[in-house]
Amino acid sequence: MEEKAKEGRGNRKILTGRVVSNKMIKTVVIEITRRKLHPLYKKYITRTKKIKAHDEQNQCQVGDIVRVIESRPLSKEKRWRLLQIVEKVE
């Protein structure tokens, strides 16, 4: 679910994931899940990683599906910004 963004300077990655935490101010933790084929056993393995993203208006809730875009370093661990909320949880 990785694609390149064409707006702005350079090529920035765009990822889609699920919000797992919004307890920080203007920061959300997003879980990125991808399926990878094992080279020897030919079984699909689920790989997940968690990234921190900047949410300026604190609009994300836990469970939302969001898209984030790569950006300059915003803090020690934040290198992503919220691009859009694809699906809101109710």
PyMOL Python script that loads the backbone (N, CA, C, O; Angstrom):
from pymol import cmd

cmd.read_pdbstr("""\
ATOM      1  N   MET A   1       0.819  -1.187   0.000  1.00  0.00           N
ATOM      2  CA  MET A   1       0.000   0.000   0.000  1.00  0.00           C
ATOM      3  C   MET A   1       0.860   1.247   0.000  1.00  0.00           C
ATOM      4  O   MET A   1       0.475   2.279   0.550  1.00  0.00           O
ATOM      5  N   GLU A   2       1.996   1.151  -0.603  1.00  0.00           N
ATOM      6  CA  GLU A   2       2.899   2.288  -0.666  1.00  0.00           C
ATOM      7  C   GLU A   2       2.815   2.906  -2.043  1.00  0.00           C
ATOM      8  O   GLU A   2       2.858   2.203  -3.052  1.00  0.00           O
ATOM      9  N   GLU A   3       2.696   4.202  -2.084  1.00  0.00           N
ATOM     10  CA  GLU A   3       2.666   4.894  -3.362  1.00  0.00           C
ATOM     11  C   GLU A   3       3.425   6.202  -3.211  1.00  0.00           C
ATOM     12  O   GLU A   3       3.683   6.666  -2.100  1.00  0.00           O
ATOM     13  N   LYS A   4       3.771   6.778  -4.331  1.00  0.00           N
ATOM     14  CA  LYS A   4       4.550   8.013  -4.325  1.00  0.00           C
ATOM     15  C   LYS A   4       3.629   9.209  -4.542  1.00  0.00           C
ATOM     16  O   LYS A   4       2.689   9.143  -5.334  1.00  0.00           O
ATOM     17  N   ALA A   5       3.903  10.292  -3.839  1.00  0.00           N
ATOM     18  CA  ALA A   5       3.130  11.520  -4.000  1.00  0.00           C
ATOM     19  C   ALA A   5       3.808  12.407  -5.034  1.00  0.00           C
ATOM     20  O   ALA A   5       5.036  12.473  -5.090  1.00  0.00           O
ATOM     21  N   LYS A   6       3.029  13.074  -5.835  1.00  0.00           N
ATOM     22  CA  LYS A   6       3.573  13.911  -6.903  1.00  0.00           C
ATOM     23  C   LYS A   6       3.579  15.390  -6.555  1.00  0.00           C
ATOM     24  O   LYS A   6       4.255  16.170  -7.226  1.00  0.00           O
ATOM     25  N   GLU A   7       2.841  15.803  -5.517  1.00  0.00           N
ATOM     26  CA  GLU A   7       2.807  17.219  -5.197  1.00  0.00           C
ATOM     27  C   GLU A   7       4.016  17.598  -4.345  1.00  0.00           C
ATOM     28  O   GLU A   7       4.588  16.748  -3.662  1.00  0.00           O
ATOM     29  N   GLY A   8       4.397  18.846  -4.383  1.00  0.00           N
ATOM     30  CA  GLY A   8       5.498  19.322  -3.561  1.00  0.00           C
ATOM     31  C   GLY A   8       6.853  18.944  -4.129  1.00  0.00           C
ATOM     32  O   GLY A   8       6.976  18.569  -5.295  1.00  0.00           O
ATOM     33  N   ARG A   9       7.866  19.048  -3.284  1.00  0.00           N
ATOM     34  CA  ARG A   9       9.228  18.746  -3.706  1.00  0.00           C
ATOM     35  C   ARG A   9       9.523  17.261  -3.541  1.00  0.00           C
ATOM     36  O   ARG A   9       9.214  16.670  -2.507  1.00  0.00           O
ATOM     37  N   GLY A  10      10.123  16.662  -4.570  1.00  0.00           N
ATOM     38  CA  GLY A  10      10.559  15.272  -4.469  1.00  0.00           C
ATOM     39  C   GLY A  10       9.422  14.280  -4.444  1.00  0.00           C
ATOM     40  O   GLY A  10       8.254  14.641  -4.585  1.00  0.00           O
ATOM     41  N   ASN A  11       9.775  13.043  -4.265  1.00  0.00           N
ATOM     42  CA  ASN A  11       8.787  11.965  -4.164  1.00  0.00           C
ATOM     43  C   ASN A  11       8.652  11.562  -2.706  1.00  0.00           C
ATOM     44  O   ASN A  11       9.614  11.119  -2.079  1.00  0.00           O
ATOM     45  N   ARG A  12       7.456  11.720  -2.178  1.00  0.00           N
ATOM     46  CA  ARG A  12       7.194  11.367  -0.788  1.00  0.00           C
ATOM     47  C   ARG A  12       6.305  10.145  -0.733  1.00  0.00           C
ATOM     48  O   ARG A  12       5.349  10.025  -1.500  1.00  0.00           O
ATOM     49  N   LYS A  13       6.620   9.236   0.177  1.00  0.00           N
ATOM     50  CA  LYS A  13       5.839   8.018   0.319  1.00  0.00           C
ATOM     51  C   LYS A  13       4.511   8.318   1.007  1.00  0.00           C
ATOM     52  O   LYS A  13       4.419   9.194   1.867  1.00  0.00           O
ATOM     53  N   ILE A  14       3.490   7.571   0.607  1.00  0.00           N
ATOM     54  CA  ILE A  14       2.178   7.643   1.240  1.00  0.00           C
ATOM     55  C   ILE A  14       1.829   6.241   1.708  1.00  0.00           C
ATOM     56  O   ILE A  14       1.880   5.292   0.925  1.00  0.00           O
ATOM     57  N   LEU A  15       1.473   6.103   2.990  1.00  0.00           N
ATOM     58  CA  LEU A  15       1.111   4.804   3.559  1.00  0.00           C
ATOM     59  C   LEU A  15      -0.302   4.870   4.118  1.00  0.00           C
ATOM     60  O   LEU A  15      -0.786   5.936   4.497  1.00  0.00           O
ATOM     61  N   THR A  16      -0.952   3.717   4.161  1.00  0.00           N
ATOM     62  CA  THR A  16      -2.294   3.599   4.722  1.00  0.00           C
ATOM     63  C   THR A  16      -2.234   2.650   5.911  1.00  0.00           C
ATOM     64  O   THR A  16      -1.629   1.581   5.831  1.00  0.00           O
ATOM     65  N   GLY A  17      -2.865   3.045   7.016  1.00  0.00           N
ATOM     66  CA  GLY A  17      -2.847   2.194   8.200  1.00  0.00           C
ATOM     67  C   GLY A  17      -3.985   2.524   9.142  1.00  0.00           C
ATOM     68  O   GLY A  17      -4.831   3.371   8.856  1.00  0.00           O
ATOM     69  N   ARG A  18      -3.985   1.829  10.284  1.00  0.00           N
ATOM     70  CA  ARG A  18      -5.042   1.967  11.288  1.00  0.00           C
ATOM     71  C   ARG A  18      -4.482   2.664  12.525  1.00  0.00           C
ATOM     72  O   ARG A  18      -3.384   2.345  12.980  1.00  0.00           O
ATOM     73  N   VAL A  19      -5.242   3.616  13.067  1.00  0.00           N
ATOM     74  CA  VAL A  19      -4.828   4.331  14.274  1.00  0.00           C
ATOM     75  C   VAL A  19      -4.985   3.399  15.477  1.00  0.00           C
ATOM     76  O   VAL A  19      -6.061   2.847  15.708  1.00  0.00           O
ATOM     77  N   VAL A  20      -3.901   3.229  16.239  1.00  0.00           N
ATOM     78  CA  VAL A  20      -3.956   2.369  17.421  1.00  0.00           C
ATOM     79  C   VAL A  20      -3.867   3.163  18.716  1.00  0.00           C
ATOM     80  O   VAL A  20      -4.188   2.640  19.783  1.00  0.00           O
ATOM     81  N   SER A  21      -3.430   4.440  18.638  1.00  0.00           N
ATOM     82  CA  SER A  21      -3.364   5.273  19.836  1.00  0.00           C
ATOM     83  C   SER A  21      -3.451   6.740  19.444  1.00  0.00           C
ATOM     84  O   SER A  21      -2.864   7.165  18.449  1.00  0.00           O
ATOM     85  N   ASN A  22      -4.196   7.512  20.241  1.00  0.00           N
ATOM     86  CA  ASN A  22      -4.266   8.964  20.039  1.00  0.00           C
ATOM     87  C   ASN A  22      -4.145   9.692  21.371  1.00  0.00           C
ATOM     88  O   ASN A  22      -4.730  10.760  21.551  1.00  0.00           O
ATOM     89  N   LYS A  23      -3.395   9.123  22.298  1.00  0.00           N
ATOM     90  CA  LYS A  23      -3.307   9.679  23.644  1.00  0.00           C
ATOM     91  C   LYS A  23      -2.334  10.843  23.762  1.00  0.00           C
ATOM     92  O   LYS A  23      -2.332  11.547  24.772  1.00  0.00           O
ATOM     93  N   MET A  24      -1.507  11.053  22.742  1.00  0.00           N
ATOM     94  CA  MET A  24      -0.578  12.174  22.770  1.00  0.00           C
ATOM     95  C   MET A  24      -1.227  13.391  22.120  1.00  0.00           C
ATOM     96  O   MET A  24      -2.172  13.261  21.341  1.00  0.00           O
ATOM     97  N   ILE A  25      -0.714  14.568  22.447  1.00  0.00           N
ATOM     98  CA  ILE A  25      -1.240  15.802  21.872  1.00  0.00           C
ATOM     99  C   ILE A  25      -0.665  15.964  20.474  1.00  0.00           C
ATOM    100  O   ILE A  25       0.553  15.976  20.297  1.00  0.00           O
ATOM    101  N   LYS A  26      -1.552  16.092  19.465  1.00  0.00           N
ATOM    102  CA  LYS A  26      -1.193  16.285  18.058  1.00  0.00           C
ATOM    103  C   LYS A  26      -0.344  15.160  17.478  1.00  0.00           C
ATOM    104  O   LYS A  26       0.378  15.373  16.504  1.00  0.00           O
ATOM    105  N   THR A  27      -0.421  13.962  18.065  1.00  0.00           N
ATOM    106  CA  THR A  27       0.330  12.810  17.561  1.00  0.00           C
ATOM    107  C   THR A  27      -0.555  11.570  17.635  1.00  0.00           C
ATOM    108  O   THR A  27      -1.257  11.356  18.623  1.00  0.00           O
ATOM    109  N   VAL A  28      -0.515  10.761  16.588  1.00  0.00           N
ATOM    110  CA  VAL A  28      -1.217   9.486  16.589  1.00  0.00           C
ATOM    111  C   VAL A  28      -0.218   8.385  16.246  1.00  0.00           C
ATOM    112  O   VAL A  28       0.752   8.612  15.523  1.00  0.00           O
ATOM    113  N   VAL A  29      -0.468   7.199  16.772  1.00  0.00           N
ATOM    114  CA  VAL A  29       0.338   6.032  16.441  1.00  0.00           C
ATOM    115  C   VAL A  29      -0.464   5.215  15.446  1.00  0.00           C
ATOM    116  O   VAL A  29      -1.624   4.880  15.689  1.00  0.00           O
ATOM    117  N   ILE A  30       0.169   4.895  14.318  1.00  0.00           N
ATOM    118  CA  ILE A  30      -0.500   4.185  13.235  1.00  0.00           C
ATOM    119  C   ILE A  30       0.195   2.853  13.004  1.00  0.00           C
ATOM    120  O   ILE A  30       1.423   2.775  12.971  1.00  0.00           O
ATOM    121  N   GLU A  31      -0.608   1.806  12.846  1.00  0.00           N
ATOM    122  CA  GLU A  31      -0.075   0.475  12.575  1.00  0.00           C
ATOM    123  C   GLU A  31      -0.191   0.202  11.082  1.00  0.00           C
ATOM    124  O   GLU A  31      -1.290   0.189  10.526  1.00  0.00           O
ATOM    125  N   ILE A  32       0.941  -0.014  10.446  1.00  0.00           N
ATOM    126  CA  ILE A  32       1.002  -0.319   9.024  1.00  0.00           C
ATOM    127  C   ILE A  32       1.139  -1.831   8.889  1.00  0.00           C
ATOM    128  O   ILE A  32       2.073  -2.424   9.430  1.00  0.00           O
ATOM    129  N   THR A  33       0.216  -2.450   8.172  1.00  0.00           N
ATOM    130  CA  THR A  33       0.235  -3.904   7.989  1.00  0.00           C
ATOM    131  C   THR A  33       0.471  -4.225   6.521  1.00  0.00           C
ATOM    132  O   THR A  33      -0.166  -3.651   5.638  1.00  0.00           O
ATOM    133  N   ARG A  34       1.394  -5.148   6.270  1.00  0.00           N
ATOM    134  CA  ARG A  34       1.618  -5.602   4.899  1.00  0.00           C
ATOM    135  C   ARG A  34       1.808  -7.108   4.915  1.00  0.00           C
ATOM    136  O   ARG A  34       2.253  -7.682   5.909  1.00  0.00           O
ATOM    137  N   ARG A  35       1.466  -7.738   3.803  1.00  0.00           N
ATOM    138  CA  ARG A  35       1.609  -9.192   3.664  1.00  0.00           C
ATOM    139  C   ARG A  35       2.777  -9.465   2.743  1.00  0.00           C
ATOM    140  O   ARG A  35       2.871  -8.898   1.654  1.00  0.00           O
ATOM    141  N   LYS A  36       3.679 -10.350   3.194  1.00  0.00           N
ATOM    142  CA  LYS A  36       4.894 -10.641   2.448  1.00  0.00           C
ATOM    143  C   LYS A  36       4.961 -12.136   2.192  1.00  0.00           C
ATOM    144  O   LYS A  36       4.688 -12.940   3.083  1.00  0.00           O
ATOM    145  N   LEU A  37       5.324 -12.504   0.976  1.00  0.00           N
ATOM    146  CA  LEU A  37       5.452 -13.918   0.613  1.00  0.00           C
ATOM    147  C   LEU A  37       6.807 -14.435   1.072  1.00  0.00           C
ATOM    148  O   LEU A  37       7.841 -13.850   0.752  1.00  0.00           O
ATOM    149  N   HIS A  38       6.799 -15.542   1.831  1.00  0.00           N
ATOM    150  CA  HIS A  38       8.047 -16.141   2.275  1.00  0.00           C
ATOM    151  C   HIS A  38       8.753 -16.768   1.072  1.00  0.00           C
ATOM    152  O   HIS A  38       8.125 -17.512   0.319  1.00  0.00           O
ATOM    153  N   PRO A  39      10.047 -16.483   0.874  1.00  0.00           N
ATOM    154  CA  PRO A  39      10.722 -16.946  -0.348  1.00  0.00           C
ATOM    155  C   PRO A  39      10.851 -18.465  -0.462  1.00  0.00           C
ATOM    156  O   PRO A  39      10.823 -18.998  -1.571  1.00  0.00           O
ATOM    157  N   LEU A  40      10.990 -19.166   0.654  1.00  0.00           N
ATOM    158  CA  LEU A  40      11.174 -20.612   0.600  1.00  0.00           C
ATOM    159  C   LEU A  40       9.855 -21.375   0.736  1.00  0.00           C
ATOM    160  O   LEU A  40       9.582 -22.292  -0.038  1.00  0.00           O
ATOM    161  N   TYR A  41       9.044 -20.994   1.718  1.00  0.00           N
ATOM    162  CA  TYR A  41       7.837 -21.755   2.026  1.00  0.00           C
ATOM    163  C   TYR A  41       6.603 -21.282   1.274  1.00  0.00           C
ATOM    164  O   TYR A  41       5.567 -21.942   1.333  1.00  0.00           O
ATOM    165  N   LYS A  42       6.681 -20.164   0.573  1.00  0.00           N
ATOM    166  CA  LYS A  42       5.580 -19.649  -0.255  1.00  0.00           C
ATOM    167  C   LYS A  42       4.293 -19.413   0.532  1.00  0.00           C
ATOM    168  O   LYS A  42       3.196 -19.522  -0.017  1.00  0.00           O
ATOM    169  N   LYS A  43       4.430 -19.089   1.816  1.00  0.00           N
ATOM    170  CA  LYS A  43       3.283 -18.720   2.628  1.00  0.00           C
ATOM    171  C   LYS A  43       3.331 -17.227   2.874  1.00  0.00           C
ATOM    172  O   LYS A  43       4.409 -16.637   2.949  1.00  0.00           O
ATOM    173  N   TYR A  44       2.160 -16.614   3.000  1.00  0.00           N
ATOM    174  CA  TYR A  44       2.122 -15.191   3.270  1.00  0.00           C
ATOM    175  C   TYR A  44       2.294 -14.943   4.761  1.00  0.00           C
ATOM    176  O   TYR A  44       1.655 -15.586   5.593  1.00  0.00           O
ATOM    177  N   ILE A  45       3.163 -14.005   5.076  1.00  0.00           N
ATOM    178  CA  ILE A  45       3.440 -13.623   6.457  1.00  0.00           C
ATOM    179  C   ILE A  45       2.959 -12.187   6.635  1.00  0.00           C
ATOM    180  O   ILE A  45       3.214 -11.339   5.780  1.00  0.00           O
ATOM    181  N   THR A  46       2.266 -11.909   7.732  1.00  0.00           N
ATOM    182  CA  THR A  46       1.804 -10.561   8.017  1.00  0.00           C
ATOM    183  C   THR A  46       2.874  -9.829   8.797  1.00  0.00           C
ATOM    184  O   THR A  46       3.281 -10.267   9.873  1.00  0.00           O
ATOM    185  N   ARG A  47       3.328  -8.713   8.254  1.00  0.00           N
ATOM    186  CA  ARG A  47       4.332  -7.878   8.896  1.00  0.00           C
ATOM    187  C   ARG A  47       3.672  -6.562   9.299  1.00  0.00           C
ATOM    188  O   ARG A  47       2.960  -5.955   8.500  1.00  0.00           O
ATOM    189  N   THR A  48       3.904  -6.119  10.537  1.00  0.00           N
ATOM    190  CA  THR A  48       3.342  -4.853  10.991  1.00  0.00           C
ATOM    191  C   THR A  48       4.452  -3.970  11.539  1.00  0.00           C
ATOM    192  O   THR A  48       5.447  -4.456  12.078  1.00  0.00           O
ATOM    193  N   LYS A  49       4.262  -2.664  11.390  1.00  0.00           N
ATOM    194  CA  LYS A  49       5.150  -1.711  12.044  1.00  0.00           C
ATOM    195  C   LYS A  49       4.306  -0.535  12.502  1.00  0.00           C
ATOM    196  O   LYS A  49       3.271  -0.227  11.912  1.00  0.00           O
ATOM    197  N   LYS A  50       4.761   0.114  13.558  1.00  0.00           N
ATOM    198  CA  LYS A  50       4.053   1.258  14.118  1.00  0.00           C
ATOM    199  C   LYS A  50       4.861   2.511  13.854  1.00  0.00           C
ATOM    200  O   LYS A  50       6.073   2.544  14.070  1.00  0.00           O
ATOM    201  N   ILE A  51       4.175   3.542  13.384  1.00  0.00           N
ATOM    202  CA  ILE A  51       4.817   4.830  13.146  1.00  0.00           C
ATOM    203  C   ILE A  51       4.025   5.913  13.857  1.00  0.00           C
ATOM    204  O   ILE A  51       2.831   5.761  14.115  1.00  0.00           O
ATOM    205  N   LYS A  52       4.704   7.007  14.169  1.00  0.00           N
ATOM    206  CA  LYS A  52       4.044   8.158  14.778  1.00  0.00           C
ATOM    207  C   LYS A  52       3.832   9.211  13.699  1.00  0.00           C
ATOM    208  O   LYS A  52       4.724   9.484  12.895  1.00  0.00           O
ATOM    209  N   ALA A  53       2.646   9.793  13.692  1.00  0.00           N
ATOM    210  CA  ALA A  53       2.300  10.789  12.678  1.00  0.00           C
ATOM    211  C   ALA A  53       1.718  12.026  13.349  1.00  0.00           C
ATOM    212  O   ALA A  53       1.123  11.946  14.424  1.00  0.00           O
ATOM    213  N   HIS A  54       1.900  13.170  12.697  1.00  0.00           N
ATOM    214  CA  HIS A  54       1.421  14.455  13.210  1.00  0.00           C
ATOM    215  C   HIS A  54      -0.031  14.669  12.804  1.00  0.00           C
ATOM    216  O   HIS A  54      -0.369  14.601  11.621  1.00  0.00           O
ATOM    217  N   ASP A  55      -0.887  14.926  13.785  1.00  0.00           N
ATOM    218  CA  ASP A  55      -2.313  15.192  13.576  1.00  0.00           C
ATOM    219  C   ASP A  55      -2.615  16.564  14.161  1.00  0.00           C
ATOM    220  O   ASP A  55      -2.871  16.691  15.358  1.00  0.00           O
ATOM    221  N   GLU A  56      -2.585  17.584  13.322  1.00  0.00           N
ATOM    222  CA  GLU A  56      -2.656  18.974  13.780  1.00  0.00           C
ATOM    223  C   GLU A  56      -3.946  19.293  14.534  1.00  0.00           C
ATOM    224  O   GLU A  56      -3.899  19.984  15.551  1.00  0.00           O
ATOM    225  N   GLN A  57      -5.103  18.807  14.060  1.00  0.00           N
ATOM    226  CA  GLN A  57      -6.382  19.138  14.701  1.00  0.00           C
ATOM    227  C   GLN A  57      -6.861  18.093  15.705  1.00  0.00           C
ATOM    228  O   GLN A  57      -7.976  18.218  16.213  1.00  0.00           O
ATOM    229  N   ASN A  58      -6.081  17.087  16.005  1.00  0.00           N
ATOM    230  CA  ASN A  58      -6.486  16.003  16.909  1.00  0.00           C
ATOM    231  C   ASN A  58      -7.827  15.413  16.484  1.00  0.00           C
ATOM    232  O   ASN A  58      -8.724  15.260  17.313  1.00  0.00           O
ATOM    233  N   GLN A  59      -7.973  15.081  15.205  1.00  0.00           N
ATOM    234  CA  GLN A  59      -9.255  14.607  14.687  1.00  0.00           C
ATOM    235  C   GLN A  59      -9.340  13.089  14.551  1.00  0.00           C
ATOM    236  O   GLN A  59     -10.424  12.564  14.294  1.00  0.00           O
ATOM    237  N   CYS A  60      -8.246  12.378  14.714  1.00  0.00           N
ATOM    238  CA  CYS A  60      -8.249  10.914  14.560  1.00  0.00           C
ATOM    239  C   CYS A  60      -8.710  10.236  15.837  1.00  0.00           C
ATOM    240  O   CYS A  60      -8.395  10.678  16.942  1.00  0.00           O
ATOM    241  N   GLN A  61      -9.459   9.157  15.670  1.00  0.00           N
ATOM    242  CA  GLN A  61      -9.877   8.315  16.780  1.00  0.00           C
ATOM    243  C   GLN A  61      -9.259   6.934  16.598  1.00  0.00           C
ATOM    244  O   GLN A  61      -8.860   6.573  15.490  1.00  0.00           O
ATOM    245  N   VAL A  62      -9.179   6.166  17.669  1.00  0.00           N
ATOM    246  CA  VAL A  62      -8.633   4.816  17.596  1.00  0.00           C
ATOM    247  C   VAL A  62      -9.526   3.976  16.697  1.00  0.00           C
ATOM    248  O   VAL A  62     -10.743   3.943  16.878  1.00  0.00           O
ATOM    249  N   GLY A  63      -8.924   3.299  15.728  1.00  0.00           N
ATOM    250  CA  GLY A  63      -9.663   2.466  14.792  1.00  0.00           C
ATOM    251  C   GLY A  63      -9.863   3.090  13.423  1.00  0.00           C
ATOM    252  O   GLY A  63     -10.252   2.391  12.487  1.00  0.00           O
ATOM    253  N   ASP A  64      -9.612   4.377  13.279  1.00  0.00           N
ATOM    254  CA  ASP A  64      -9.749   5.035  11.975  1.00  0.00           C
ATOM    255  C   ASP A  64      -8.709   4.498  10.989  1.00  0.00           C
ATOM    256  O   ASP A  64      -7.591   4.152  11.370  1.00  0.00           O
ATOM    257  N   ILE A  65      -9.098   4.438   9.730  1.00  0.00           N
ATOM    258  CA  ILE A  65      -8.165   4.113   8.654  1.00  0.00           C
ATOM    259  C   ILE A  65      -7.702   5.451   8.077  1.00  0.00           C
ATOM    260  O   ILE A  65      -8.521   6.267   7.654  1.00  0.00           O
ATOM    261  N   VAL A  66      -6.379   5.672   8.062  1.00  0.00           N
ATOM    262  CA  VAL A  66      -5.838   6.967   7.642  1.00  0.00           C
ATOM    263  C   VAL A  66      -4.727   6.774   6.617  1.00  0.00           C
ATOM    264  O   VAL A  66      -4.144   5.697   6.490  1.00  0.00           O
ATOM    265  N   ARG A  67      -4.453   7.864   5.887  1.00  0.00           N
ATOM    266  CA  ARG A  67      -3.316   7.909   4.976  1.00  0.00           C
ATOM    267  C   ARG A  67      -2.350   8.952   5.507  1.00  0.00           C
ATOM    268  O   ARG A  67      -2.757  10.051   5.885  1.00  0.00           O
ATOM    269  N   VAL A  68      -1.062   8.604   5.536  1.00  0.00           N
ATOM    270  CA  VAL A  68      -0.035   9.520   6.018  1.00  0.00           C
ATOM    271  C   VAL A  68       0.998   9.727   4.920  1.00  0.00           C
ATOM    272  O   VAL A  68       1.199   8.865   4.065  1.00  0.00           O
ATOM    273  N   ILE A  69       1.653  10.889   4.958  1.00  0.00           N
ATOM    274  CA  ILE A  69       2.650  11.234   3.962  1.00  0.00           C
ATOM    275  C   ILE A  69       3.965  11.522   4.682  1.00  0.00           C
ATOM    276  O   ILE A  69       3.987  12.077   5.780  1.00  0.00           O
ATOM    277  N   GLU A  70       5.040  11.135   4.042  1.00  0.00           N
ATOM    278  CA  GLU A  70       6.373  11.353   4.581  1.00  0.00           C
ATOM    279  C   GLU A  70       6.657  12.857   4.659  1.00  0.00           C
ATOM    280  O   GLU A  70       6.244  13.613   3.779  1.00  0.00           O
ATOM    281  N   SER A  71       7.361  13.291   5.710  1.00  0.00           N
ATOM    282  CA  SER A  71       7.666  14.716   5.852  1.00  0.00           C
ATOM    283  C   SER A  71       9.028  14.874   6.520  1.00  0.00           C
ATOM    284  O   SER A  71       9.714  13.897   6.820  1.00  0.00           O
ATOM    285  N   ARG A  72       9.390  16.112   6.740  1.00  0.00           N
ATOM    286  CA  ARG A  72      10.644  16.379   7.448  1.00  0.00           C
ATOM    287  C   ARG A  72      10.504  15.914   8.892  1.00  0.00           C
ATOM    288  O   ARG A  72       9.380  15.741   9.363  1.00  0.00           O
ATOM    289  N   PRO A  73      11.602  15.708   9.608  1.00  0.00           N
ATOM    290  CA  PRO A  73      11.490  15.315  11.019  1.00  0.00           C
ATOM    291  C   PRO A  73      10.782  16.390  11.843  1.00  0.00           C
ATOM    292  O   PRO A  73      11.200  17.548  11.867  1.00  0.00           O
ATOM    293  N   LEU A  74       9.710  15.989  12.514  1.00  0.00           N
ATOM    294  CA  LEU A  74       8.932  16.918  13.333  1.00  0.00           C
ATOM    295  C   LEU A  74       9.291  16.799  14.813  1.00  0.00           C
ATOM    296  O   LEU A  74       9.067  17.734  15.582  1.00  0.00           O
ATOM    297  N   SER A  75       9.842  15.664  15.213  1.00  0.00           N
ATOM    298  CA  SER A  75      10.328  15.444  16.575  1.00  0.00           C
ATOM    299  C   SER A  75      11.304  14.274  16.510  1.00  0.00           C
ATOM    300  O   SER A  75      11.735  13.882  15.425  1.00  0.00           O
ATOM    301  N   LYS A  76      11.646  13.725  17.648  1.00  0.00           N
ATOM    302  CA  LYS A  76      12.612  12.623  17.674  1.00  0.00           C
ATOM    303  C   LYS A  76      12.140  11.424  16.864  1.00  0.00           C
ATOM    304  O   LYS A  76      12.942  10.786  16.183  1.00  0.00           O
ATOM    305  N   GLU A  77      10.853  11.112  16.930  1.00  0.00           N
ATOM    306  CA  GLU A  77      10.343   9.915  16.247  1.00  0.00           C
ATOM    307  C   GLU A  77       9.311  10.211  15.166  1.00  0.00           C
ATOM    308  O   GLU A  77       8.984   9.315  14.388  1.00  0.00           O
ATOM    309  N   LYS A  78       8.785  11.432  15.087  1.00  0.00           N
ATOM    310  CA  LYS A  78       7.741  11.752  14.107  1.00  0.00           C
ATOM    311  C   LYS A  78       8.348  12.178  12.783  1.00  0.00           C
ATOM    312  O   LYS A  78       9.054  13.183  12.706  1.00  0.00           O
ATOM    313  N   ARG A  79       8.061  11.387  11.719  1.00  0.00           N
ATOM    314  CA  ARG A  79       8.510  11.720  10.376  1.00  0.00           C
ATOM    315  C   ARG A  79       7.368  11.640   9.372  1.00  0.00           C
ATOM    316  O   ARG A  79       7.613  11.614   8.165  1.00  0.00           O
ATOM    317  N   TRP A  80       6.134  11.600   9.843  1.00  0.00           N
ATOM    318  CA  TRP A  80       4.959  11.455   8.987  1.00  0.00           C
ATOM    319  C   TRP A  80       3.917  12.478   9.392  1.00  0.00           C
ATOM    320  O   TRP A  80       3.851  12.881  10.553  1.00  0.00           O
ATOM    321  N   ARG A  81       3.089  12.906   8.419  1.00  0.00           N
ATOM    322  CA  ARG A  81       1.979  13.819   8.659  1.00  0.00           C
ATOM    323  C   ARG A  81       0.693  13.166   8.187  1.00  0.00           C
ATOM    324  O   ARG A  81       0.702  12.381   7.238  1.00  0.00           O
ATOM    325  N   LEU A  82      -0.408  13.485   8.841  1.00  0.00           N
ATOM    326  CA  LEU A  82      -1.711  12.974   8.436  1.00  0.00           C
ATOM    327  C   LEU A  82      -2.123  13.618   7.119  1.00  0.00           C
ATOM    328  O   LEU A  82      -2.126  14.843   6.995  1.00  0.00           O
ATOM    329  N   LEU A  83      -2.468  12.796   6.144  1.00  0.00           N
ATOM    330  CA  LEU A  83      -2.895  13.311   4.840  1.00  0.00           C
ATOM    331  C   LEU A  83      -4.417  13.359   4.769  1.00  0.00           C
ATOM    332  O   LEU A  83      -4.996  14.386   4.416  1.00  0.00           O
ATOM    333  N   GLN A  84      -5.066  12.237   5.107  1.00  0.00           N
ATOM    334  CA  GLN A  84      -6.529  12.214   5.104  1.00  0.00           C
ATOM    335  C   GLN A  84      -7.018  11.039   5.934  1.00  0.00           C
ATOM    336  O   GLN A  84      -6.297  10.068   6.162  1.00  0.00           O
ATOM    337  N   ILE A  85      -8.264  11.154   6.379  1.00  0.00           N
ATOM    338  CA  ILE A  85      -8.923  10.056   7.079  1.00  0.00           C
ATOM    339  C   ILE A  85      -9.766   9.341   6.034  1.00  0.00           C
ATOM    340  O   ILE A  85     -10.713   9.914   5.496  1.00  0.00           O
ATOM    341  N   VAL A  86      -9.422   8.090   5.747  1.00  0.00           N
ATOM    342  CA  VAL A  86     -10.105   7.325   4.726  1.00  0.00           C
ATOM    343  C   VAL A  86     -11.453   6.821   5.247  1.00  0.00           C
ATOM    344  O   VAL A  86     -12.474   6.899   4.563  1.00  0.00           O
ATOM    345  N   GLU A  87     -11.424   6.296   6.489  1.00  0.00           N
ATOM    346  CA  GLU A  87     -12.650   5.713   7.054  1.00  0.00           C
ATOM    347  C   GLU A  87     -12.697   6.018   8.549  1.00  0.00           C
ATOM    348  O   GLU A  87     -11.769   5.695   9.290  1.00  0.00           O
ATOM    349  N   LYS A  88     -13.797   6.648   8.980  1.00  0.00           N
ATOM    350  CA  LYS A  88     -13.980   6.965  10.403  1.00  0.00           C
ATOM    351  C   LYS A  88     -14.650   5.806  11.100  1.00  0.00           C
ATOM    352  O   LYS A  88     -15.519   5.145  10.530  1.00  0.00           O
ATOM    353  N   VAL A  89     -14.243   5.555  12.349  1.00  0.00           N
ATOM    354  CA  VAL A  89     -14.892   4.545  13.166  1.00  0.00           C
ATOM    355  C   VAL A  89     -16.025   5.248  13.919  1.00  0.00           C
ATOM    356  O   VAL A  89     -15.940   6.444  14.196  1.00  0.00           O
ATOM    357  N   GLU A  90     -17.076   4.509  14.246  1.00  0.00           N
ATOM    358  CA  GLU A  90     -18.213   5.135  14.913  1.00  0.00           C
ATOM    359  C   GLU A  90     -18.388   4.666  16.316  1.00  0.00           C
ATOM    360  O   GLU A  90     -19.307   5.108  17.004  1.00  0.00           O
TER     361      GLU A  90
END
""", "prot")
cmd.dss("prot")
cmd.show_as("cartoon", "prot")
cmd.util.cbc("prot")
cmd.orient("prot")
